[in-house]
């Protein structure tokens, strides 16, 4: 997974680290992509152009969710889910 996202400083920890959160929401026709990122980064990890790589974020959490017709098109049907769970072989 690779993307760029703008984050906001939510809190400054007692040790000087910054707690950041980012939220990205894209609507395209009947499709919706939501991405959420949070974590803690030290001030020394911030590059001169005010960017941070994911390797520098401690307790990094990324949540990505897709909703819509494309997601429904490749989602497994009820019979396949049942068969995968209870198959005899």
N, C-alpha and C positions, 0 to 999 in steps of 0.2 A: 504494500500500500504506500503510495506516495502522493502527498498533497501539501499545499501551503495554506496556512490559516492564520488569521490575526487573532492574538490572544490579549486578554485584559488582566492586569495585576489585580487580584482580589484581596490579597493579604500580604503583609511583610512579617515573616516569622521572626522570633527573638534572635535566631542565629544569623539573620540578615538575608536568608533565602526568600525568594518571591514565590507565592502561590498563584498560579495562573489558570485561567479557564478560557476556552474558546468554544463557540457554537456556530455551526455552519448549516444553513437550511436552504436547499435548492428545490424549487417546484418547476417541473417541465411537463406541460400538458397534464396528464393524469398520473405522473410519477413524482415521488417526493423522496429526496435523499437528505438524511439528517446525520450530522457528524458532531460529536462532542469530545473535547479534549480537556484534560486537567492534569496538573502535576506541580511539582516544586522545582525551581531552578535557582542555582546560585548566581549572584551578580557577576562573578568572574566568567561564567559561561556565555554571557551575552556578548555577541560579536559587535564590532564597530557599527555595522549597518542595522543594529537592533534586532537581529535574528538569533534564534536558538535552534539547534538540531535536536531531534528526539533523543539522541544518545545522552544529552545533557540534562534531561528531565527526570527527576527522581519521582517514584510512585506515579509513573505515567499511566493514565487511563484514557483509552480511546474507545468510544462507542460509535458504531456506524449502523444506520438502519435505513432500509429501502422499503418503500411502500408503493404499490401501484400495480398496473397491469403487467409489466415486465416481470416483476417479482412473482406475481401469481402464475405466470406462464411457466416458470421453471420450478415452482414449488411442487414437492412430491404429493401425489394424490392420497386419499384416505386408504385405498387398498394397498398401495405400496408401503405406506407407513405401517399398516397392520401386518403385512407379510414380513417386513424387515424385523419387526419386534417379536413375532411369534413363529417364524419359519421353523420347520422341523429339521431341516438339513443343516 
